[in-house]
Amino acid sequence: MNRLISATTLFLMMIAPAVAGDLALPKGAEILEVNGSITSSNADGKAIFDLEMLDALPQRVTKATTPWYTGEHEFSGVIISDLLNYLGASGENVTFTALNDYASEIPMSELENLPVILATRVDGEELSVRDKGPLFVIYPFDLDSTLYNEVIFGRSVWQVASVTVH
C-alpha cells in the first residue's frame, strides 16, 4: 500500500508542472502581461509574452474599415478567447490596459462568442507603438456590421500592455 501511495505521489509530482501549465519565458522583447484569474504563468502568477509566443497561438485576419485608419485594412493577431483558454482564464470580465493607462473592460462572454483579436499586425506589418501597437484589440467588424458603434470603439484598446482577468 505504501508503495502505491509513493508511486502515485511521485507520478503526481512529475505531472504537476504540465497540469499547472507553466509557460516558457519570452526570448524576445516582452509585449504583453496577462494577470488575474489564470492558471498558467511564467512570472509570479503572471503570463508574460513576446511576439513569437503570441504568434504561436491561433490567429485570425480581420479585413475591415475602422475609425482609426483610412480605408480597409487587414488586421491579424491572436484570437483573444484562445489566448485566455490557453492560460486557463476564468472570470466575468477582462480589462485591457494601454501603455498610457487607458483601460477598458470587456465581458468574458463577448470574447467567448466573437473572434476578437489582439492584433499584432496591420497589412502584414508589425504594429509599432507609433501606429497603435504593439497590440490592438480589434473586433470582427468584417463579420458583423452592428459592431461598428461607440461602445465597441471604446473597448478597442490600442497600445495594449496588459490584460487582467477578473
FENDA-V438553 format. One line per field, one symbol per residue. ss: DSSP state (H for helix, E for strand, C for the rest). A space follows every 50 residues. Layout:
ss->???
This chain:
ss->CHHHHHHHHHHHHHHHHHHHCCCCCCCCCEEEEEEECCCCCCECCEEEEE HHHHHCCCEEEEEEECCCCCCEEEEEEEEHHHHHHHCCCCCCEEEEEECC CCEEEEEHHHHHHCCCEEEEEECCEECCHHHCCCCEEECCCCCCHHHCCH HHHHHCCECEEEEEEC
